Every structure is written in structure tokens, then in C-alpha cells.
Amino acid sequence: QNPSSCPFSLVSNSMSDSSLKLALHKACANKPICPKEKHVKRLILDTWSLGGNSYYKQIKKEPVHKNSLVCFKALTVLHRLLREGSPRMLKDSFNQVKIFEQIQLVWSKNKQDLHYANLNVEYSYFLRAKILLHYKYPLLVGSLSIEDYFDKVNTRGEVFLGLRQQLISHILDLQSLVLRVQAAIFMFHGRDLHESKIAPL
């Protein structure tokens, strides 16, 4: 199956703004559990008709600067949308990277929240880097499939070997940020390792 093609057959059945707002709000509910899959899948589906801007518009209405758990779950949902949503989601996200910079700034200053503040900093830094990577390499799908990328560039003579080597280097850099997020998550143990914390893994 082509990673850049829609895996769903109901693209035309898209959400209204109110339905999107409700699904996103429920996915980011202030409870230390994973975002419910039915809400996340519905949001992924609608990236094929709505792109990304509608999601960022709604994310800004959630208390991501005030509630660390809601923020982390919003980042978790956005990660799924970037990875499994339409190419438009990735493209539209480039113009929204300031959201991630603001989240980093807000939660890096918070020294009282010992559960999610640092996770929000690390996770938003990683997502910003992922978005910039896709902007630099627009043929790269959200799942980071190297095989799919090389299948595409093999038909394009203008894509030089040096650029391919740069891509591998940049993906390795991104992988180091993934490991930073994982390390921040596994600083928690037992009851402190909430279900919501392991949702991105």
C-alpha cells in the first residue's frame, strides 16, 4: 500500500468544525490515560479532507499552556496526525511551528510540575524537528519510510547522492530526539508512569 495514499474509504464524510473540536477535546481529556483510539482515528481520517490548519486552530483553544497533561496529550495526538495523516497535515504544520516553540518556552519555565512539564519540552522539540525535516524533504512520508522515499527519488535524476546522505544524517539526528523523549518518559516508574505518558511509544 502506498504510504502517501489515504488508508480510509470515507474521506468525503468529513467533520464539521464543531465535530472536530469535540473529537480533539475528548482525545485530550484531562485524564492520565491514552487518547481514545476512536477519537484519534477520526482525526487522522479528516486530515485527508481538512489538512492541518483546522487542527492547529482547535489546539490553540485547548489549555495547552496551562494544563500540562492536556498539553502532552495534544502533542501525542498531533504526533499521530503527522505520522499517519495526509501529506497536507505535514505541509500545513510548517507554518505552525511557533506553537511548539511557545509550548517549549512555557513549560521550560515551570519548575513545579514534575510530571509533564519536561515531557512537554522534549516532545515539542522533537515534533518541531520532525516538521522541519519533512519540510526539507517533502517526498518523505510521515512514517519516515526510507524505502518509500528512495522509491520516489530513484525516478528523479536531480536528487543527488549527497542529498540522500544528508537525509540519513538528519533522520539519525531525529532519532536522537526520539531517544531523549523516551528517556524523559522512563524517568517515571510504577504509579508515576501514567498510561498517558507511554502513549507516544
Backbone as numpy.savetxt, mean C-alpha at the origin, in Angstrom:
# Nx Ny Nz CAx CAy CAz Cx Cy Cz
-2.04 -15.98 -15.87 -2.88 -14.78 -15.87 -2.01 -13.52 -15.87
-2.35 -12.55 -16.65 -1.60 -11.30 -16.72 -1.75 -10.52 -15.43
-0.63 -10.24 -14.69 -0.73 -9.54 -13.42 -1.29 -8.15 -13.55
-1.25 -7.56 -14.74 -1.74 -6.20 -14.90 -3.19 -6.16 -15.39
-3.83 -7.34 -15.53 -5.22 -7.37 -15.94 -6.11 -7.61 -14.74
-7.34 -7.14 -14.84 -8.25 -7.24 -13.70 -8.60 -8.69 -13.42
-8.44 -9.17 -12.16 -8.75 -10.55 -11.83 -10.22 -10.75 -11.54
-11.02 -9.69 -11.65 -12.43 -9.77 -11.32 -13.27 -9.59 -12.58
-14.51 -10.01 -12.52 -15.39 -9.89 -13.67 -16.51 -8.89 -13.44
-16.45 -8.14 -12.34 -17.55 -7.25 -12.00 -17.10 -5.80 -11.92
-16.15 -5.42 -12.78 -15.60 -4.08 -12.72 -16.67 -3.01 -12.88
-17.66 -3.27 -13.71 -18.68 -2.26 -13.98 -19.54 -1.99 -12.76
-19.56 -2.92 -11.82 -20.38 -2.75 -10.62 -19.60 -1.97 -9.57
-19.30 -0.71 -9.86 -18.40 0.06 -9.01 -19.16 0.76 -7.89
-18.41 1.16 -6.89 -18.98 1.80 -5.72 -19.35 3.25 -5.98
-20.31 3.72 -5.21 -20.52 5.15 -5.10 -19.53 5.67 -4.07
-19.37 7.00 -4.00 -18.46 7.58 -3.01 -18.86 7.19 -1.59
-20.17 7.15 -1.33 -20.64 6.81 0.02 -20.33 5.36 0.36
-20.47 4.47 -0.64 -20.16 3.06 -0.40 -18.67 2.85 -0.18
-17.86 3.57 -0.95 -16.41 3.49 -0.79 -16.02 3.98 0.60
-16.59 5.09 1.00 -16.30 5.65 2.33 -16.64 4.66 3.42
-17.78 4.00 3.30 -18.21 3.04 4.31 -17.30 1.82 4.34
-16.94 1.30 3.17 -16.07 0.12 3.12 -14.70 0.44 3.69
-14.17 1.61 3.36 -12.85 1.99 3.87 -12.90 2.22 5.38
-13.97 2.85 5.84 -14.13 3.11 7.27 -14.21 1.80 8.06
-14.93 0.84 7.51 -15.05 -0.45 8.18 -13.73 -1.22 8.14
-13.02 -1.13 7.04 -11.73 -1.82 6.93 -10.72 -1.26 7.92
-10.85 0.04 8.23 -9.90 0.71 9.13 -10.47 0.89 10.53
-11.45 0.08 10.90 -12.11 0.22 12.19 -11.11 0.19 13.34
-11.41 0.94 14.37 -10.51 1.09 15.52 -10.57 -0.13 16.44
-10.19 -1.27 15.87 -10.12 -2.53 16.61 -8.83 -3.24 16.20
-8.11 -3.84 17.15 -6.80 -4.46 16.84 -6.93 -5.81 16.14
-7.68 -5.82 15.04 -7.87 -7.03 14.23 -7.51 -6.69 12.79
-7.33 -7.72 11.95 -7.04 -7.49 10.54 -8.22 -6.78 9.87
-7.93 -5.91 8.91 -9.02 -5.36 8.11 -9.81 -6.52 7.49
-11.13 -6.44 7.57 -11.94 -7.55 7.07 -11.76 -7.72 5.56
-11.56 -8.98 5.17 -11.23 -9.28 3.79 -12.32 -8.86 2.82
-13.57 -8.97 3.23 -14.65 -8.63 2.30 -14.61 -7.14 1.94
-14.21 -6.30 2.91 -14.11 -4.87 2.63 -12.89 -4.57 1.76
-11.78 -5.23 2.08 -10.54 -5.00 1.33 -10.70 -5.45 -0.13
-11.30 -6.61 -0.33 -11.48 -7.11 -1.70 -12.39 -6.20 -2.51
-13.39 -5.65 -1.84 -14.29 -4.74 -2.55 -13.53 -3.47 -2.96
-12.67 -2.99 -2.08 -11.87 -1.80 -2.39 -10.89 -2.08 -3.53
-10.28 -3.27 -3.51 -9.37 -3.66 -4.59 -10.11 -3.69 -5.92
-11.27 -4.31 -5.93 -12.08 -4.40 -7.14 -12.32 -3.03 -7.75
-12.65 -2.07 -6.91 -13.05 -0.76 -7.43 -11.89 0.13 -7.85
-10.65 -0.30 -7.59 -9.53 0.46 -8.15 -9.54 0.37 -9.67
-10.19 -0.66 -10.22 -10.23 -0.84 -11.67 -11.18 0.14 -12.34
-12.11 0.70 -11.58 -13.03 1.69 -12.16 -12.79 3.09 -11.61
-12.26 3.17 -10.38 -12.10 4.47 -9.73 -10.66 4.97 -9.70
-9.69 4.09 -9.92 -8.30 4.51 -9.77 -7.95 4.70 -8.30
-7.03 5.63 -8.02 -6.57 5.79 -6.65 -7.01 7.06 -5.95
-7.33 8.10 -6.69 -7.60 9.39 -6.07 -8.79 9.37 -5.11
-9.81 8.58 -5.44 -10.99 8.49 -4.57 -10.63 7.89 -3.22
-9.69 6.96 -3.23 -9.29 6.32 -1.98 -8.51 7.29 -1.10
-7.61 8.03 -1.71 -6.84 8.99 -0.92 -7.72 10.10 -0.38
-8.72 10.47 -1.15 -9.68 11.47 -0.68 -10.38 10.99 0.59
-10.74 9.72 0.62 -11.41 9.16 1.79 -10.44 8.91 2.94
-9.22 8.50 2.61 -8.22 8.27 3.65 -7.99 9.55 4.46
-7.98 10.68 3.77 -7.77 11.97 4.45 -8.87 12.29 5.44
-10.03 11.65 5.27 -11.15 11.89 6.18 -11.11 10.97 7.40
-10.25 9.97 7.35 -10.08 9.08 8.51 -9.08 9.72 9.48
-9.17 9.41 10.77 -8.29 10.05 11.76 -6.87 9.48 11.77
-6.20 9.48 10.62 -4.89 8.85 10.51 -3.79 9.63 11.24
-4.04 10.88 11.58 -3.05 11.67 12.31 -3.33 11.70 13.81
-4.45 11.12 14.20 -4.84 11.17 15.61 -4.95 9.78 16.24
-5.32 8.80 15.44 -5.51 7.45 15.96 -4.49 6.53 15.29
-3.53 6.08 16.05 -2.42 5.31 15.47 -2.86 3.97 14.90
-3.84 3.33 15.53 -4.33 2.04 15.04 -5.07 2.21 13.72
-5.94 3.20 13.65 -6.65 3.49 12.40 -5.65 3.80 11.29
-4.61 4.55 11.62 -3.58 4.89 10.64 -2.88 3.64 10.13
-2.50 2.75 11.02 -1.79 1.55 10.61 -2.68 0.67 9.73
-3.94 0.56 10.08 -4.85 -0.26 9.27 -5.09 0.39 7.91
-5.12 1.72 7.88 -5.27 2.42 6.60 -4.07 2.16 5.70
-2.87 2.15 6.29 -1.66 1.84 5.53 -1.68 0.39 5.04
-2.17 -0.50 5.89 -2.28 -1.91 5.51 -3.21 -2.08 4.30
-4.34 -1.40 4.34 -5.29 -1.46 3.22 -4.67 -0.86 1.96
-4.03 0.28 2.10 -3.40 0.91 0.94 -2.32 0.03 0.32
-1.60 -0.68 1.16 -0.58 -1.61 0.66 -1.23 -2.69 -0.20
-2.35 -3.23 0.26 -3.06 -4.23 -0.54 -3.54 -3.65 -1.86
-4.02 -2.41 -1.83 -4.51 -1.78 -3.05 -3.37 -1.54 -4.04
-2.21 -1.16 -3.53 -1.05 -0.95 -4.39 -0.57 -2.27 -5.00
-0.64 -3.32 -4.21 -0.12 -4.62 -4.65 -1.08 -5.36 -5.56
-2.38 -5.26 -5.27 -3.35 -6.09 -5.98 -4.35 -5.29 -6.81
-4.31 -3.97 -6.69 -5.26 -3.15 -7.43 -4.83 -2.87 -8.85
-5.53 -1.96 -9.49 -5.27 -1.65 -10.89 -4.00 -0.82 -11.05
-3.40 -0.80 -12.25 -2.24 0.06 -12.49 -2.55 1.54 -12.23
-3.79 1.94 -12.38 -4.16 3.33 -12.10 -3.95 3.67 -10.63
-4.14 2.69 -9.76 -3.92 2.92 -8.33 -2.47 3.32 -8.09
-1.55 2.63 -8.73 -0.13 2.95 -8.60 0.18 4.31 -9.19
-0.36 4.57 -10.37 -0.09 5.84 -11.06 -0.62 7.03 -10.26
-1.86 6.92 -9.78 -2.47 8.01 -9.02 -1.77 8.25 -7.70
-1.16 7.22 -7.15 -0.52 7.33 -5.84 0.69 8.25 -5.85
1.33 8.39 -7.01 2.52 9.25 -7.06 2.20 10.68 -6.65
1.03 11.15 -7.00 0.64 12.52 -6.66 0.15 12.64 -5.22
0.17 11.53 -4.49 -0.33 11.53 -3.11 0.76 11.18 -2.09
2.01 11.20 -2.51 3.07 10.76 -1.60 3.20 11.66 -0.36
2.72 12.89 -0.45 2.81 13.78 0.72 2.01 13.24 1.90
0.99 12.46 1.61 0.21 11.84 2.69 1.12 10.99 3.57
2.00 10.24 2.93 2.90 9.35 3.66 3.96 10.16 4.41
4.41 11.23 3.81 5.38 12.11 4.48 4.76 12.74 5.72
3.50 13.14 5.63 2.80 13.74 6.78 2.62 12.72 7.90
2.28 11.49 7.51 2.11 10.43 8.51 3.44 10.17 9.23
4.52 10.10 8.46 5.84 9.92 9.07 6.14 11.03 10.07
5.88 12.26 9.66 6.20 13.41 10.51 5.39 13.39 11.79
4.10 13.15 11.67 3.21 13.16 12.84 3.60 12.09 13.84
3.77 10.86 13.37 3.99 9.76 14.31 5.44 9.64 14.77
6.38 10.24 14.05 7.76 10.26 14.54 7.91 11.17 15.76
6.99 12.10 15.90 7.02 13.02 17.05 6.28 12.47 18.26
5.54 11.40 18.05 4.73 10.84 19.14 5.55 9.82 19.92
5.87 10.15 21.16 6.69 9.27 22.00 5.84 8.51 23.02
4.55 8.81 23.08 3.68 8.16 24.06 3.09 6.85 23.54
2.80 6.80 22.26 2.18 5.61 21.67 3.27 4.57 21.41
3.29 3.54 22.22 4.33 2.52 22.12 3.95 1.36 21.21
2.71 1.36 20.73 2.25 0.23 19.91 2.37 0.49 18.41
1.84 1.63 17.96 1.72 1.82 16.51 2.47 3.02 15.95
2.95 3.92 16.78 3.60 5.13 16.26 4.80 4.79 15.37
5.71 3.99 15.88 6.90 3.64 15.09 6.54 2.77 13.89
5.54 1.89 14.05 5.10 1.09 12.92 4.58 1.97 11.79
3.85 3.03 12.15 3.33 3.94 11.14 4.46 4.67 10.41
5.49 5.02 11.15 6.65 5.70 10.53 7.33 4.77 9.53
7.62 3.55 9.96 8.33 2.61 9.09 7.48 2.18 7.89
6.21 1.94 8.15 5.32 1.45 7.09 5.09 2.54 6.03
4.86 3.76 6.47 4.63 4.85 5.52 5.89 5.14 4.70
7.06 4.99 5.33 8.32 5.19 4.61 8.48 4.14 3.51
8.15 2.90 3.85 8.20 1.82 2.86 7.22 2.05 1.72
5.97 2.41 2.03 4.97 2.60 0.98 5.32 3.76 0.06
5.87 4.81 0.64 6.31 5.94 -0.19 7.41 5.47 -1.15
8.36 4.69 -0.65 9.44 4.18 -1.51 8.89 3.26 -2.60
7.90 2.46 -2.26 7.29 1.56 -3.25 6.61 2.36 -4.36
5.90 3.40 -4.00 5.22 4.24 -4.99 6.23 4.91 -5.92
7.32 5.42 -5.34 8.35 6.06 -6.15 9.04 5.06 -7.09
9.20 3.83 -6.63 9.78 2.78 -7.48 8.90 2.52 -8.69
7.59 2.42 -8.46 6.67 2.16 -9.57 6.59 3.35 -10.52
6.77 4.53 -10.00 6.78 5.72 -10.86 8.00 5.69 -11.78
9.13 5.27 -11.23 10.37 5.20 -12.01 10.33 4.06 -13.02
9.65 2.97 -12.64 9.54 1.80 -13.51 8.06 1.48 -13.74
7.39 2.23 -14.61 5.93 2.10 -14.77 5.47 0.74 -15.32
6.38 -0.03 -15.90 6.00 -1.36 -16.38 5.95 -2.39 -15.26
6.43 -2.02 -14.09 6.48 -2.94 -12.95 5.12 -2.98 -12.26
4.54 -4.16 -12.16 3.21 -4.29 -11.55 3.33 -4.24 -10.03
2.18 -4.05 -9.37 2.16 -3.86 -7.93 2.71 -5.02 -7.13
2.62 -6.23 -7.69 3.13 -7.41 -7.00 4.65 -7.54 -7.10
5.27 -6.60 -7.85 6.73 -6.60 -8.05 7.20 -7.86 -8.79
6.40 -8.32 -9.73 6.78 -9.51 -10.51 7.91 -9.17 -11.48
9.10 -9.67 -11.19 10.25 -9.45 -12.08 10.03 -10.16 -13.40
9.46 -11.35 -13.36 9.22 -12.12 -14.58 8.30 -11.35 -15.52
7.23 -10.79 -14.98 6.30 -10.01 -15.80 7.01 -8.79 -16.39
7.84 -8.13 -15.58 8.55 -6.94 -16.04 9.49 -7.28 -17.20
10.27 -8.34 -17.05 11.21 -8.71 -18.10 10.50 -9.19 -19.36
9.33 -9.83 -19.19 8.55 -10.21 -20.37 8.17 -8.98 -21.18
7.87 -7.90 -20.47 7.49 -6.66 -21.15 8.69 -5.97 -21.79
9.77 -5.86 -21.03 10.91 -5.09 -21.55 11.65 -5.84 -22.65
11.53 -7.15 -22.70 12.19 -7.91 -23.76 11.66 -7.54 -25.14
10.47 -6.96 -25.18 9.90 -6.53 -26.46 10.22 -5.07 -26.76
10.98 -4.43 -25.85 11.31 -3.01 -26.02 12.82 -2.84 -26.08
13.34 -2.62 -27.25 14.78 -2.52 -27.41 15.41 -1.36 -26.70
14.61 -0.32 -26.35 15.19 0.87 -25.74 15.47 0.69 -24.25
15.02 -0.42 -23.67 15.28 -0.66 -22.25 16.62 -1.37 -22.12
17.63 -0.63 -21.70 19.00 -1.12 -21.69 19.28 -2.01 -20.48
20.34 -2.79 -20.59 20.76 -3.68 -19.51 21.01 -2.90 -18.23
21.61 -1.72 -18.35 21.89 -0.91 -17.16 20.64 -0.56 -16.39
19.55 -0.28 -17.12 18.28 0.05 -16.46 17.72 -1.15 -15.72
17.89 -2.33 -16.32 17.41 -3.54 -15.66 18.20 -3.81 -14.38
19.50 -3.57 -14.44 20.33 -3.75 -13.24 19.94 -2.75 -12.15
19.62 -1.52 -12.57 19.18 -0.52 -11.61 17.88 -0.97 -10.93
16.99 -1.55 -11.71 15.72 -2.03 -11.15 15.97 -3.05 -10.05
16.83 -4.04 -10.33 17.14 -5.06 -9.33 17.71 -4.41 -8.07
18.60 -3.45 -8.25 19.19 -2.75 -7.11 18.12 -2.03 -6.30
17.19 -1.37 -6.98 16.14 -0.62 -6.29 15.17 -1.56 -5.57
14.91 -2.71 -6.17 14.03 -3.68 -5.50 14.70 -4.23 -4.24
16.00 -4.44 -4.30 16.73 -4.89 -3.12 16.69 -3.82 -2.02
16.78 -2.55 -2.43 16.66 -1.46 -1.45 15.27 -1.48 -0.81
14.25 -1.72 -1.64 12.89 -1.78 -1.12 12.73 -2.97 -0.17
13.39 -4.08 -0.51 13.33 -5.25 0.36 13.92 -4.96 1.72
14.94 -4.12 1.77 15.52 -3.76 3.07 14.52 -2.98 3.92
13.66 -2.19 3.27 12.62 -1.45 3.99 11.53 -2.41 4.48
11.25 -3.43 3.68 10.30 -4.46 4.12 10.81 -5.12 5.40
12.09 -5.42 5.43 12.68 -6.06 6.61 12.63 -5.14 7.83
12.75 -3.84 7.59 12.63 -2.87 8.69 11.22 -2.88 9.27
10.23 -2.94 8.39 8.84 -3.01 8.86 8.62 -4.30 9.64
9.11 -5.42 9.12 8.95 -6.69 9.81 9.64 -6.68 11.17
10.83 -6.09 11.23 11.54 -6.01 12.50 10.77 -5.17 13.51
10.15 -4.09 13.04 9.36 -3.24 13.94 8.14 -4.00 14.46
7.55 -4.82 13.61 6.38 -5.61 14.03 6.78 -6.65 15.06
7.89 -7.35 14.81 8.27 -8.46 15.69 9.04 -8.01 16.93
9.08 -6.69 17.16 9.50 -6.20 18.47 8.45 -6.52 19.52
7.23 -6.81 19.05 6.12 -7.12 19.96 5.98 -8.63 20.09
5.54 -9.06 21.24 5.39 -10.48 21.53 4.10 -10.72 22.30
3.62 -11.97 22.23 2.47 -12.36 23.03 1.25 -11.51 22.76
0.64 -11.01 23.82 -0.61 -10.26 23.69 -0.39 -8.91 23.01
0.84 -8.43 23.02 1.13 -7.15 22.36 1.25 -7.27 20.84
1.37 -8.49 20.34 1.46 -8.70 18.90 0.04 -8.89 18.37
-0.66 -7.77 18.26 -2.05 -7.78 17.84 -2.22 -8.36 16.44
-3.38 -8.87 16.18 -3.71 -9.39 14.85 -3.53 -8.31 13.78
-3.87 -7.08 14.12 -3.74 -5.98 13.15 -2.29 -5.72 12.80
-1.36 -6.00 13.72 0.05 -5.75 13.46 0.65 -6.73 12.46
0.15 -7.95 12.46 0.71 -8.96 11.57 -0.03 -9.01 10.23
-1.08 -8.20 10.08 -1.87 -8.20 8.84 -1.02 -7.90 7.59
0.00 -7.01 7.66 0.78 -6.74 6.45 1.70 -7.87 6.01
1.95 -8.82 6.89 2.96 -9.86 6.62 2.46 -10.89 5.60
